[in-house]
Protein backbone atom coordinates (compact mmCIF):
# COMPACT_ATOMS: atom_id res chain seq x y z
CA UNK A 1 0.00 0.00 0.00
CA UNK A 2 1.17 3.50 -0.86
CA UNK A 3 0.54 6.53 1.36
CA UNK A 4 0.45 10.08 0.04
CA UNK A 5 1.73 12.94 2.20
CA UNK A 6 1.25 16.48 0.88
CA UNK A 7 4.43 18.52 1.35
CA UNK A 8 2.66 21.52 2.81
CA UNK A 9 3.65 25.15 2.33
CA UNK A 10 2.14 28.46 3.41
CA UNK A 11 2.57 32.04 2.29
CA UNK A 12 1.79 34.19 -0.75
CA UNK A 13 4.29 32.69 -3.23
CA UNK A 14 1.86 30.03 -4.44
CA UNK A 15 2.80 28.86 -7.94
CA UNK A 16 0.30 27.97 -10.67
CA UNK A 17 -0.90 24.41 -10.29
CA UNK A 18 -0.47 24.31 -6.51
CA UNK A 19 -3.31 22.53 -4.73
CA UNK A 20 -5.02 23.97 -1.68
CA UNK A 21 -4.70 21.55 1.24
CA UNK A 22 -8.07 20.42 2.63
CA UNK A 23 -9.65 23.73 1.65
CA UNK A 24 -7.51 25.56 4.20
CA UNK A 25 -4.63 28.02 4.34
CA UNK A 26 -1.83 25.69 3.21
CA UNK A 27 -1.00 24.48 -0.28
CA UNK A 28 1.25 21.93 -1.93
CA UNK A 29 2.91 21.26 -5.27
CA UNK A 30 4.54 17.92 -4.39
CA UNK A 31 3.63 14.75 -2.55
CA UNK A 32 5.84 12.42 -0.57
CA UNK A 33 4.97 8.82 -1.39
CA UNK A 34 5.51 6.45 1.52
CA UNK A 35 5.47 2.67 1.41
CA UNK A 36 6.45 0.10 4.02
CA UNK A 37 9.95 -1.18 3.49
CA UNK A 38 10.67 1.37 0.77
CA UNK A 39 12.52 4.68 0.69
CA UNK A 40 10.23 7.73 0.40
CA UNK A 41 9.79 9.26 -3.03
CA UNK A 42 8.65 12.76 -3.99
CA UNK A 43 6.48 13.45 -7.00
CA UNK A 44 4.68 16.52 -8.37
CA UNK A 45 0.93 16.73 -7.89
CA UNK A 46 0.44 16.38 -11.63
CA UNK A 47 1.56 12.77 -11.36
CA UNK A 48 -0.83 11.92 -8.55
CA UNK A 49 -4.02 10.06 -9.46
CA UNK A 50 -7.21 12.07 -8.92
CA UNK A 51 -8.55 9.48 -6.49
CA UNK A 52 -5.41 9.78 -4.33
CA UNK A 53 -5.46 13.57 -4.53
CA UNK A 54 -9.15 13.97 -3.65
CA UNK A 55 -8.98 13.46 0.15
CA UNK A 56 -6.02 15.83 0.34
CA UNK A 57 -7.77 18.70 -1.40
CA UNK A 58 -11.44 18.35 -0.41
CA UNK A 59 -12.72 21.16 1.80
CA UNK A 60 -13.61 19.91 5.27
CA UNK A 61 -17.24 20.65 6.19
CA UNK A 62 -18.01 22.39 9.49
CA UNK A 63 -18.23 20.23 12.62
CA UNK A 64 -20.03 21.36 15.78
CA UNK A 65 -20.64 24.66 14.00
CA UNK A 66 -16.92 25.26 13.37
CA UNK A 67 -15.55 25.81 9.86
CA UNK A 68 -11.97 24.73 9.18
CA UNK A 69 -10.85 27.39 6.73
CA UNK A 70 -8.91 28.94 9.65
CA UNK A 71 -7.05 27.33 12.58
CA UNK A 72 -9.27 26.38 15.50
CA UNK A 73 -8.47 26.18 19.21
CA UNK A 74 -9.89 23.61 21.62
CA UNK A 75 -9.47 24.83 25.18
CA UNK A 76 -8.77 22.18 27.83
CA UNK A 77 -10.89 22.06 30.98
CA UNK A 78 -10.00 19.13 33.24
CA UNK A 79 -12.39 18.72 36.17
CA UNK A 80 -10.16 16.08 37.72
CA UNK A 81 -8.01 15.93 40.84
CA UNK A 82 -5.11 14.18 39.10
CA UNK A 83 -4.52 15.47 35.56
CA UNK A 84 -0.80 15.90 34.87
CA UNK A 85 -0.85 19.69 34.41
CA UNK A 86 -3.94 21.20 36.03
CA UNK A 87 -5.36 18.49 38.28
CA UNK A 88 -7.44 19.88 41.15
CA UNK A 89 -7.55 23.45 39.85
CA UNK A 90 -11.09 23.29 38.46
CA UNK A 91 -12.77 20.55 40.49
CA UNK A 92 -15.74 22.63 41.66
CA UNK A 93 -18.56 23.79 39.41
CA UNK A 94 -17.86 27.47 40.05
CA UNK A 95 -14.12 27.13 39.41
CA UNK A 96 -14.70 25.09 36.26
CA UNK A 97 -17.30 27.48 34.90
CA UNK A 98 -15.06 30.47 35.59
CA UNK A 99 -12.23 28.78 33.73
CA UNK A 100 -14.51 27.85 30.81
CA UNK A 101 -15.61 31.47 30.49
CA UNK A 102 -11.99 32.57 30.61
CA UNK A 103 -11.02 30.11 27.87
CA UNK A 104 -13.86 31.34 25.67
CA UNK A 105 -12.96 34.98 26.22
CA UNK A 106 -9.33 34.18 25.42
CA UNK A 107 -10.36 32.82 22.01
CA UNK A 108 -11.19 29.13 22.39
CA UNK A 109 -13.51 27.90 19.65
CA UNK A 110 -14.62 24.87 21.66
CA UNK A 111 -14.10 23.76 25.28
CA UNK A 112 -13.11 20.15 25.98
CA UNK A 113 -14.34 19.02 29.41
CA UNK A 114 -12.90 15.84 30.89
CA UNK A 115 -13.60 14.09 34.17
CA UNK A 116 -11.15 11.19 33.88
CA UNK A 117 -7.42 11.75 33.73
CA UNK A 118 -5.69 9.93 30.87
CA UNK A 119 -2.14 10.80 31.88
CA UNK A 120 0.35 7.89 31.75
CA UNK A 121 -0.39 5.52 34.61
CA UNK A 122 -3.91 6.83 35.27
CA UNK A 123 -6.55 4.30 36.30
CA UNK A 124 -10.16 4.16 35.21
CA UNK A 125 -12.58 6.45 37.06
CA UNK A 126 -15.91 5.12 38.32
CA UNK A 127 -18.74 5.93 35.92
CA UNK A 128 -20.81 7.75 38.52
CA UNK A 129 -17.84 9.82 39.62
CA UNK A 130 -17.03 10.86 36.06
CA UNK A 131 -20.63 11.96 35.51
CA UNK A 132 -20.67 13.84 38.81
CA UNK A 133 -17.52 15.74 37.83
CA UNK A 134 -18.54 16.77 34.32
CA UNK A 135 -22.30 17.06 33.88
CA UNK A 136 -22.98 19.79 36.49
CA UNK A 137 -20.40 21.98 34.75
CA UNK A 138 -22.00 21.48 31.33
CA UNK A 139 -25.47 22.12 32.75
CA UNK A 140 -24.30 25.27 34.51
CA UNK A 141 -22.75 26.55 31.29
CA UNK A 142 -25.95 25.83 29.39
CA UNK A 143 -28.11 27.49 32.05
CA UNK A 144 -26.00 30.64 31.78
CA UNK A 145 -26.31 30.80 28.01
CA UNK A 146 -22.72 29.76 27.27
CA UNK A 147 -22.28 30.15 23.51
CA UNK A 148 -18.98 28.35 22.91
CA UNK A 149 -19.47 24.70 21.89
CA UNK A 150 -18.53 22.09 24.50
CA UNK A 151 -16.83 18.77 23.86
CA UNK A 152 -17.03 15.91 26.34
CA UNK A 153 -13.74 14.05 26.75
CA UNK A 154 -14.86 10.53 27.66
CA UNK A 155 -14.57 6.86 26.70
CA UNK A 156 -17.98 5.91 28.09
CA UNK A 157 -21.43 5.98 26.49
CA UNK A 158 -23.40 6.90 29.66
CA UNK A 159 -21.14 9.90 30.27
CA UNK A 160 -21.43 10.98 26.64
CA UNK A 161 -25.23 10.66 26.67
CA UNK A 162 -25.54 12.71 29.84
CA UNK A 163 -23.18 15.34 28.45
CA UNK A 164 -24.97 15.59 25.10
CA UNK A 165 -28.31 15.83 26.91
CA UNK A 166 -26.85 18.63 29.04
CA UNK A 167 -25.70 20.62 26.01
CA UNK A 168 -22.36 19.22 24.80
CA UNK A 169 -21.80 19.29 21.03
CA UNK A 170 -19.02 16.75 20.39
CA UNK A 171 -17.65 13.51 21.86
CA UNK A 172 -13.85 13.22 22.13
CA UNK A 173 -12.73 9.65 22.86
CA UNK A 174 -9.04 8.98 23.56
CA UNK A 175 -9.61 5.25 23.07
CA UNK A 176 -10.67 5.71 19.46
CA UNK A 177 -14.17 4.41 20.27
CA UNK A 178 -12.76 1.00 21.21
CA UNK A 179 -13.31 1.11 24.99
CA UNK A 180 -17.12 1.14 25.10
CA UNK A 181 -18.90 -0.60 22.21
CA UNK A 182 -22.04 1.43 22.90
CA UNK A 183 -20.40 4.81 22.37
CA UNK A 184 -20.21 4.90 18.55
CA UNK A 185 -23.83 3.76 18.06
CA UNK A 186 -24.93 6.36 20.60
CA UNK A 187 -23.16 9.14 18.69
CA UNK A 188 -24.72 7.89 15.47
CA UNK A 189 -28.21 7.83 16.98
CA UNK A 190 -27.84 11.32 18.43
CA UNK A 191 -26.08 12.69 15.30
CA UNK A 192 -23.19 13.79 17.51
CA UNK A 193 -19.86 14.69 15.86
CA UNK A 194 -16.82 12.94 17.26
CA UNK A 195 -13.06 13.14 17.64
CA UNK A 196 -11.33 9.76 17.30
CA UNK A 197 -7.86 9.52 18.81
CA UNK A 198 -5.16 6.88 18.49
CA UNK A 199 -3.83 5.25 21.64
CA UNK A 200 -1.81 2.06 21.97
CA UNK A 201 -2.99 0.25 25.09
CA UNK A 202 -4.78 2.16 27.84
CA UNK A 203 -3.68 5.03 30.12
CA UNK A 204 -2.57 2.72 32.92
CA UNK A 205 -0.14 0.77 30.72
CA UNK A 206 0.33 2.73 27.48
CA UNK A 207 3.86 3.95 28.27
CA UNK A 208 5.20 0.62 29.54
CA UNK A 209 6.79 -0.42 26.24
CA UNK A 210 5.10 1.12 23.19
CA UNK A 211 6.21 -0.57 19.98
CA UNK A 212 5.45 -0.08 16.27
CA UNK A 213 6.70 -1.42 12.95
CA UNK A 214 6.39 2.07 11.46
CA UNK A 215 4.72 4.48 13.88
CA UNK A 216 3.56 6.97 11.27
CA UNK A 217 1.94 4.39 9.01
CA UNK A 218 0.72 2.21 11.89
CA UNK A 219 -1.10 5.15 13.48
CA UNK A 220 -2.52 6.19 10.11
CA UNK A 221 -3.84 2.67 9.46
CA UNK A 222 -5.30 2.43 12.97
CA UNK A 223 -7.14 5.73 12.57
CA UNK A 224 -8.37 4.73 9.12
CA UNK A 225 -9.70 1.51 10.65
CA UNK A 226 -11.46 3.33 13.49
CA UNK A 227 -12.97 5.88 11.09
CA UNK A 228 -14.27 2.98 9.02
CA UNK A 229 -15.78 1.41 12.13
CA UNK A 230 -17.46 4.69 13.03
CA UNK A 231 -18.93 4.92 9.54
CA UNK A 232 -20.26 1.37 9.83
CA UNK A 233 -21.85 2.35 13.16
CA UNK A 234 -23.62 5.24 11.42
CA UNK A 235 -21.32 8.21 12.07
CA UNK A 236 -20.57 9.84 8.70
CA UNK A 237 -17.04 10.90 7.86
CA UNK A 238 -18.30 14.50 7.67
CA UNK A 239 -18.80 14.43 11.45
CA UNK A 240 -15.39 12.96 12.36
CA UNK A 241 -12.15 14.64 13.53
CA UNK A 242 -8.95 12.58 13.88
CA UNK A 243 -6.19 12.94 16.47
CA UNK A 244 -2.92 10.95 16.14
CA UNK A 245 -2.59 10.89 19.94
CA UNK A 246 0.79 12.39 20.76
CA UNK A 247 2.07 10.87 24.00
CA UNK A 248 -0.54 8.10 24.14
CA UNK A 249 1.37 4.84 23.88
CA UNK A 250 4.29 6.50 22.12
CA UNK A 251 7.88 7.31 22.98
CA UNK A 252 9.48 10.66 22.26
CA UNK A 253 10.93 9.21 19.07
CA UNK A 254 7.47 8.06 18.01
CA UNK A 255 5.97 11.46 18.77
CA UNK A 256 8.59 13.32 16.75
CA UNK A 257 8.17 10.97 13.79
CA UNK A 258 4.45 11.77 13.72
CA UNK A 259 4.96 15.51 14.12
CA UNK A 260 7.56 15.58 11.35
CA UNK A 261 5.08 14.20 8.80
CA UNK A 262 1.71 14.97 10.38
CA UNK A 263 0.33 16.20 7.04
CA UNK A 264 0.03 12.52 6.06
CA UNK A 265 -3.17 12.35 8.12
CA UNK A 266 -4.97 14.67 5.69
CA UNK A 267 -5.30 11.54 3.58
CA UNK A 268 -7.97 10.36 6.04
CA UNK A 269 -10.25 13.02 4.57
CA UNK A 270 -11.19 14.52 7.95
CA UNK A 271 -9.95 17.49 10.03
CA UNK A 272 -6.86 16.82 12.14
CA UNK A 273 -6.59 17.74 15.81
CA UNK A 274 -3.23 17.96 17.56
CA UNK A 275 -3.07 17.61 21.33
CA UNK A 276 0.48 18.18 22.53
CA UNK A 277 -0.02 20.99 25.04
CA UNK A 278 2.39 20.92 28.02
CA UNK A 279 3.26 17.25 27.46
CA UNK A 280 6.33 15.51 28.83
CA UNK A 281 8.20 15.59 25.53
CA UNK A 282 8.18 19.39 25.69
CA UNK A 283 9.63 19.24 29.19
CA UNK A 284 12.38 16.85 28.16
CA UNK A 285 13.44 18.64 24.98
CA UNK A 286 12.89 22.13 26.39
CA UNK A 287 14.40 21.30 29.80
CA UNK A 288 11.28 22.45 31.67
CA UNK A 289 10.16 20.15 34.51
CA UNK A 290 7.07 22.20 35.40
CA UNK A 291 4.15 21.43 33.03
CA UNK A 292 2.60 24.83 33.74
CA UNK A 293 5.70 26.51 32.25
CA UNK A 294 5.65 24.65 28.92
CA UNK A 295 3.55 27.15 26.99
CA UNK A 296 6.40 28.26 24.66
CA UNK A 297 7.15 24.71 23.60
CA UNK A 298 3.46 23.94 23.17
CA UNK A 299 3.05 26.99 20.91
CA UNK A 300 6.15 26.06 18.89
CA UNK A 301 4.79 22.61 18.11
CA UNK A 302 1.36 24.04 17.40
CA UNK A 303 2.65 26.52 14.84
CA UNK A 304 4.73 23.80 13.17
CA UNK A 305 1.58 21.70 12.84
CA UNK A 306 -0.42 24.60 11.43
CA UNK A 307 2.28 24.92 8.79
CA UNK A 308 1.32 21.37 7.76
CA UNK A 309 -2.36 22.30 7.59
CA UNK A 310 -3.51 20.82 10.92
CA UNK A 311 -6.91 22.37 11.55
CA UNK A 312 -7.29 22.31 15.36
CA UNK A 313 -4.97 22.59 18.37
CA UNK A 314 -6.04 21.30 21.78
CA UNK A 315 -4.35 23.63 24.28
CA UNK A 316 -4.24 24.78 27.89
CA UNK A 317 -2.85 28.24 27.09
CA UNK A 318 -5.51 29.64 24.77
CA UNK A 319 -4.64 33.33 24.93
CA UNK A 320 -0.92 32.78 24.26
CA UNK A 321 -1.64 30.38 21.42
CA UNK A 322 -4.22 32.69 19.84
CA UNK A 323 -1.72 35.56 19.91
CA UNK A 324 1.00 33.39 18.37
CA UNK A 325 -1.33 32.25 15.58
CA UNK A 326 -2.36 35.83 14.82
CA UNK A 327 1.29 36.87 14.43
CA UNK A 328 2.16 33.74 12.44
CA UNK A 329 -0.69 34.43 10.05
CA UNK A 330 0.35 38.05 9.64
CA UNK A 331 3.99 37.16 9.02
CA UNK A 332 3.05 34.48 6.47
CA UNK A 333 0.39 36.66 4.79
CA UNK A 334 -2.32 34.12 5.55
CA UNK A 335 -5.61 35.93 5.15
CA UNK A 336 -9.07 34.62 6.07
CA UNK A 337 -10.39 32.27 3.39
Wavefront OBJ file of the C-alpha trace (Angstrom):
o trace
v 0.000 0.000 0.000
v 1.175 3.498 -0.859
v 0.544 6.533 1.362
v 0.453 10.083 0.040
v 1.726 12.937 2.200
v 1.253 16.477 0.885
v 4.427 18.516 1.352
v 2.657 21.519 2.805
v 3.654 25.150 2.334
v 2.141 28.455 3.412
v 2.571 32.038 2.289
v 1.793 34.187 -0.746
v 4.289 32.691 -3.232
v 1.864 30.029 -4.437
v 2.801 28.856 -7.936
v 0.305 27.970 -10.670
v -0.897 24.406 -10.285
v -0.470 24.306 -6.512
v -3.313 22.528 -4.730
v -5.025 23.968 -1.679
v -4.695 21.551 1.237
v -8.068 20.422 2.629
v -9.654 23.727 1.654
v -7.510 25.557 4.202
v -4.632 28.024 4.340
v -1.830 25.689 3.215
v -1.002 24.485 -0.280
v 1.254 21.934 -1.930
v 2.907 21.255 -5.267
v 4.541 17.917 -4.394
v 3.631 14.751 -2.555
v 5.838 12.422 -0.568
v 4.968 8.817 -1.390
v 5.514 6.446 1.524
v 5.472 2.670 1.409
v 6.451 0.100 4.016
v 9.948 -1.178 3.494
v 10.673 1.374 0.765
v 12.521 4.684 0.689
v 10.227 7.725 0.398
v 9.793 9.257 -3.034
v 8.652 12.759 -3.989
v 6.475 13.446 -6.999
v 4.680 16.515 -8.375
v 0.926 16.728 -7.889
v 0.439 16.378 -11.634
v 1.559 12.767 -11.361
v -0.831 11.922 -8.552
v -4.020 10.055 -9.463
v -7.209 12.073 -8.924
v -8.551 9.476 -6.489
v -5.414 9.780 -4.332
v -5.464 13.569 -4.528
v -9.155 13.968 -3.653
v -8.983 13.457 0.149
v -6.016 15.835 0.345
v -7.774 18.703 -1.404
v -11.439 18.346 -0.411
v -12.718 21.162 1.803
v -13.614 19.909 5.268
v -17.240 20.648 6.189
v -18.014 22.386 9.490
v -18.231 20.233 12.618
v -20.033 21.360 15.781
v -20.644 24.662 13.997
v -16.919 25.256 13.370
v -15.554 25.808 9.861
v -11.971 24.730 9.177
v -10.854 27.387 6.727
v -8.910 28.939 9.647
v -7.054 27.333 12.581
v -9.268 26.382 15.500
v -8.470 26.185 19.211
v -9.890 23.613 21.616
v -9.474 24.832 25.182
v -8.766 22.183 27.828
v -10.888 22.062 30.978
v -10.004 19.134 33.242
v -12.393 18.716 36.169
v -10.164 16.080 37.723
v -8.006 15.927 40.840
v -5.111 14.180 39.096
v -4.521 15.473 35.559
v -0.798 15.902 34.869
v -0.853 19.692 34.405
v -3.937 21.199 36.031
v -5.362 18.493 38.284
v -7.436 19.882 41.153
v -7.549 23.451 39.850
v -11.092 23.288 38.464
v -12.766 20.552 40.489
v -15.741 22.635 41.659
v -18.559 23.789 39.409
v -17.860 27.473 40.047
v -14.121 27.134 39.411
v -14.701 25.088 36.260
v -17.300 27.482 34.898
v -15.065 30.470 35.592
v -12.231 28.783 33.729
v -14.510 27.854 30.814
v -15.613 31.475 30.495
v -11.987 32.573 30.607
v -11.025 30.113 27.869
v -13.862 31.338 25.670
v -12.960 34.982 26.220
v -9.327 34.176 25.415
v -10.359 32.818 22.014
v -11.192 29.133 22.394
v -13.512 27.904 19.646
v -14.619 24.867 21.661
v -14.096 23.762 25.281
v -13.111 20.146 25.979
v -14.336 19.024 29.406
v -12.895 15.844 30.892
v -13.604 14.092 34.169
v -11.151 11.191 33.878
v -7.416 11.750 33.731
v -5.692 9.930 30.871
v -2.138 10.803 31.878
v 0.346 7.893 31.753
v -0.390 5.525 34.609
v -3.905 6.825 35.274
v -6.549 4.301 36.304
v -10.162 4.158 35.211
v -12.581 6.451 37.061
v -15.906 5.124 38.318
v -18.740 5.928 35.919
v -20.814 7.749 38.520
v -17.835 9.822 39.618
v -17.028 10.863 36.056
v -20.634 11.959 35.505
v -20.666 13.837 38.811
v -17.515 15.739 37.826
v -18.544 16.773 34.319
v -22.303 17.063 33.884
v -22.979 19.793 36.491
v -20.395 21.977 34.751
v -21.997 21.475 31.332
v -25.473 22.117 32.750
v -24.297 25.265 34.513
v -22.750 26.547 31.288
v -25.953 25.830 29.392
v -28.107 27.490 32.053
v -25.997 30.645 31.777
v -26.309 30.798 28.010
v -22.719 29.760 27.274
v -22.283 30.154 23.510
v -18.976 28.352 22.910
v -19.465 24.698 21.894
v -18.535 22.093 24.495
v -16.827 18.775 23.864
v -17.028 15.909 26.337
v -13.738 14.046 26.752
v -14.865 10.526 27.659
v -14.572 6.864 26.704
v -17.982 5.914 28.093
v -21.427 5.983 26.495
v -23.403 6.898 29.660
v -21.138 9.901 30.265
v -21.429 10.979 26.642
v -25.225 10.657 26.670
v -25.545 12.710 29.841
v -23.178 15.339 28.447
v -24.968 15.585 25.104
v -28.315 15.832 26.908
v -26.853 18.632 29.039
v -25.698 20.616 26.007
v -22.360 19.219 24.800
v -21.800 19.289 21.034
v -19.024 16.752 20.395
v -17.648 13.512 21.861
v -13.852 13.221 22.132
v -12.732 9.651 22.861
v -9.039 8.978 23.555
v -9.610 5.247 23.072
v -10.667 5.708 19.462
v -14.166 4.413 20.272
v -12.764 1.001 21.206
v -13.309 1.107 24.990
v -17.116 1.142 25.102
v -18.905 -0.603 22.208
v -22.038 1.427 22.903
v -20.400 4.807 22.365
v -20.208 4.902 18.551
v -23.835 3.758 18.055
v -24.925 6.362 20.601
v -23.158 9.137 18.691
v -24.723 7.887 15.473
v -28.214 7.830 16.980
v -27.844 11.323 18.425
v -26.081 12.693 15.302
v -23.189 13.787 17.512
v -19.865 14.686 15.857
v -16.819 12.937 17.263
v -13.057 13.141 17.638
v -11.334 9.761 17.299
v -7.859 9.516 18.815
v -5.158 6.880 18.494
v -3.828 5.246 21.638
v -1.807 2.057 21.969
v -2.994 0.251 25.092
v -4.783 2.163 27.841
v -3.676 5.029 30.116
v -2.567 2.722 32.921
v -0.135 0.766 30.720
v 0.331 2.727 27.477
v 3.860 3.947 28.270
v 5.205 0.619 29.543
v 6.793 -0.422 26.243
v 5.100 1.117 23.188
v 6.215 -0.573 19.981
v 5.450 -0.080 16.274
v 6.697 -1.424 12.954
v 6.394 2.075 11.460
v 4.724 4.476 13.883
v 3.556 6.967 11.266
v 1.941 4.391 9.005
v 0.718 2.210 11.886
v -1.100 5.152 13.484
v -2.516 6.186 10.111
v -3.835 2.668 9.460
v -5.296 2.427 12.967
v -7.144 5.728 12.569
v -8.371 4.729 9.120
v -9.695 1.507 10.652
v -11.462 3.327 13.487
v -12.970 5.883 11.095
v -14.273 2.983 9.020
v -15.780 1.406 12.133
v -17.462 4.690 13.030
v -18.931 4.917 9.540
v -20.257 1.369 9.830
v -21.855 2.351 13.157
v -23.621 5.240 11.420
v -21.323 8.207 12.072
v -20.575 9.835 8.700
v -17.035 10.905 7.864
v -18.303 14.496 7.667
v -18.802 14.432 11.450
v -15.389 12.964 12.359
v -12.154 14.636 13.529
v -8.945 12.575 13.876
v -6.186 12.944 16.473
v -2.922 10.949 16.136
v -2.587 10.885 19.938
v 0.792 12.395 20.757
v 2.068 10.868 24.003
v -0.540 8.103 24.136
v 1.368 4.839 23.881
v 4.292 6.504 22.123
v 7.880 7.308 22.975
v 9.481 10.665 22.261
v 10.935 9.212 19.065
v 7.471 8.055 18.007
v 5.972 11.462 18.771
v 8.594 13.318 16.751
v 8.175 10.968 13.785
v 4.445 11.769 13.720
v 4.963 15.507 14.116
v 7.563 15.580 11.350
v 5.083 14.196 8.805
v 1.714 14.967 10.377
v 0.333 16.197 7.040
v 0.030 12.518 6.061
v -3.170 12.354 8.116
v -4.968 14.672 5.693
v -5.298 11.536 3.585
v -7.966 10.361 6.039
v -10.254 13.019 4.573
v -11.194 14.524 7.950
v -9.947 17.493 10.026
v -6.860 16.816 12.135
v -6.591 17.737 15.814
v -3.229 17.956 17.557
v -3.072 17.613 21.334
v 0.480 18.184 22.535
v -0.019 20.991 25.042
v 2.390 20.916 28.019
v 3.259 17.251 27.462
v 6.328 15.511 28.832
v 8.197 15.588 25.530
v 8.185 19.390 25.688
v 9.628 19.241 29.186
v 12.383 16.850 28.159
v 13.436 18.638 24.984
v 12.886 22.129 26.387
v 14.405 21.301 29.797
v 11.285 22.449 31.674
v 10.156 20.149 34.508
v 7.074 22.203 35.399
v 4.149 21.429 33.027
v 2.604 24.828 33.736
v 5.700 26.514 32.245
v 5.648 24.647 28.919
v 3.551 27.147 26.987
v 6.397 28.264 24.659
v 7.148 24.710 23.601
v 3.459 23.944 23.170
v 3.052 26.992 20.913
v 6.147 26.060 18.892
v 4.794 22.608 18.113
v 1.356 24.035 17.398
v 2.653 26.518 14.836
v 4.731 23.799 13.169
v 1.575 21.700 12.843
v -0.425 24.603 11.429
v 2.283 24.917 8.789
v 1.318 21.366 7.763
v -2.358 22.296 7.586
v -3.512 20.819 10.919
v -6.908 22.373 11.554
v -7.285 22.312 15.359
v -4.973 22.595 18.365
v -6.039 21.305 21.777
v -4.346 23.626 24.285
v -4.235 24.781 27.885
v -2.854 28.242 27.091
v -5.511 29.638 24.765
v -4.642 33.333 24.927
v -0.918 32.776 24.262
v -1.639 30.376 21.417
v -4.221 32.688 19.836
v -1.721 35.557 19.912
v 0.999 33.391 18.367
v -1.329 32.251 15.580
v -2.356 35.825 14.817
v 1.291 36.868 14.429
v 2.157 33.742 12.443
v -0.687 34.433 10.046
v 0.350 38.051 9.645
v 3.986 37.162 9.020
v 3.050 34.475 6.473
v 0.391 36.664 4.792
v -2.324 34.116 5.546
v -5.610 35.927 5.152
v -9.071 34.624 6.070
v -10.386 32.265 3.389
l 1 2 3 4 5 6 7 8 9 10 11 12 13 14 15 16 17 18 19 20 21 22 23 24 25 26 27 28 29 30 31 32 33 34 35 36 37 38 39 40 41 42 43 44 45 46 47 48 49 50 51 52 53 54 55 56 57 58 59 60 61 62 63 64 65 66 67 68 69 70 71 72 73 74 75 76 77 78 79 80 81 82 83 84 85 86 87 88 89 90 91 92 93 94 95 96 97 98 99 100 101 102 103 104 105 106 107 108 109 110 111 112 113 114 115 116 117 118 119 120 121 122 123 124 125 126 127 128 129 130 131 132 133 134 135 136 137 138 139 140 141 142 143 144 145 146 147 148 149 150 151 152 153 154 155 156 157 158 159 160 161 162 163 164 165 166 167 168 169 170 171 172 173 174 175 176 177 178 179 180 181 182 183 184 185 186 187 188 189 190 191 192 193 194 195 196 197 198 199 200 201 202 203 204 205 206 207 208 209 210 211 212 213 214 215 216 217 218 219 220 221 222 223 224 225 226 227 228 229 230 231 232 233 234 235 236 237 238 239 240 241 242 243 244 245 246 247 248 249 250 251 252 253 254 255 256 257 258 259 260 261 262 263 264 265 266 267 268 269 270 271 272 273 274 275 276 277 278 279 280 281 282 283 284 285 286 287 288 289 290 291 292 293 294 295 296 297 298 299 300 301 302 303 304 305 306 307 308 309 310 311 312 313 314 315 316 317 318 319 320 321 322 323 324 325 326 327 328 329 330 331 332 333 334 335 336 337
